[in-house]
Amino acid sequence: MLESWRKRGWERREEKIRYDEYRLSWKEILRALCGSAAATCAFAYMFYQSWIGCLAWPAVAALWLKGERQKGTKQRKERLSAQFGDAISAAAAGMQAGYSVENAFLEAEGEIRSLYGEESEMARELADVRKGLKNGIPLEQMVQGLGDRSGVEEIRDFAEAFAAAKRMGGNLRAIVLRTVELTRQRMEVEQEIRAILAARKYEQKVMTLIPFFLFAYLQLSSPGFFDVLYHNGTGQVIMTAALALYLSACGLSARIMDIRV
């Protein structure tokens, strides 16, 4: 009965930590509000030369905050994925050195702390694993809990394979080592793709700002050059179409850069 109570208490505590639910700090919220306000004003002036367009700021701010939450979630998942790859690599090395599976994961905690610090995502997870093992919680249950909460496909797949290996028995060490190797290879491919795309994403950001630089240059060098496009029906239709085309191009480029293995 005590064992069952401990497991239920552990599960309730684990459910509180979900890596696919990111909460913005007040600094991030303030930065998002200021950024959305600046962007709204820039678009209103560039495409319509009317401050009435700034009334769209609440909608822009809501979309901006949503994007920041998605960005924060993605970055946290990427950090967790990279740290998990190093953790299972350290655990695999421990198993090859003769440690049991449980002790190999315990030994991996020290390496993760030295690499990423005690406050890193994986260091906290391994600390919970250590506490759970002391309370008699099966390792596969905790790994599956991490897989469910992480929202990372590689971690979830590893957790399922690890749990299946523990249930089937047999040569558990060989099965786990093989699973670790396959998971690590997949994570390495994803990290290589992210490294390759890093420069392209920077170029993408520059390209999205070029229309604003050109507009500012023409406004300074040839005042009144765009006046024919403002404050009349035809010009507003043209600029609205240009705005829609610009936003569509930004969205398409973001989707192209979102490559997953």
DAWO-V724378 format. One record per helix or strand of 3 or more residues. SS is the DSSP state (H for helix, E for strand). FROM is the first residue (numbers start at 1). LEN is the number of residues. If there is no record, write none. Layout:
# DAWO-V724378
ss | from | len
SS | FROM | LEN
SS | FROM | LEN
This chain:
# DAWO-V724378
ss | from | len
H | 2 | 14
H | 26 | 23
H | 51 | 46
H | 101 | 16
H | 121 | 14
H | 139 | 12
H | 153 | 16
H | 172 | 50
H | 227 | 3
H | 233 | 25
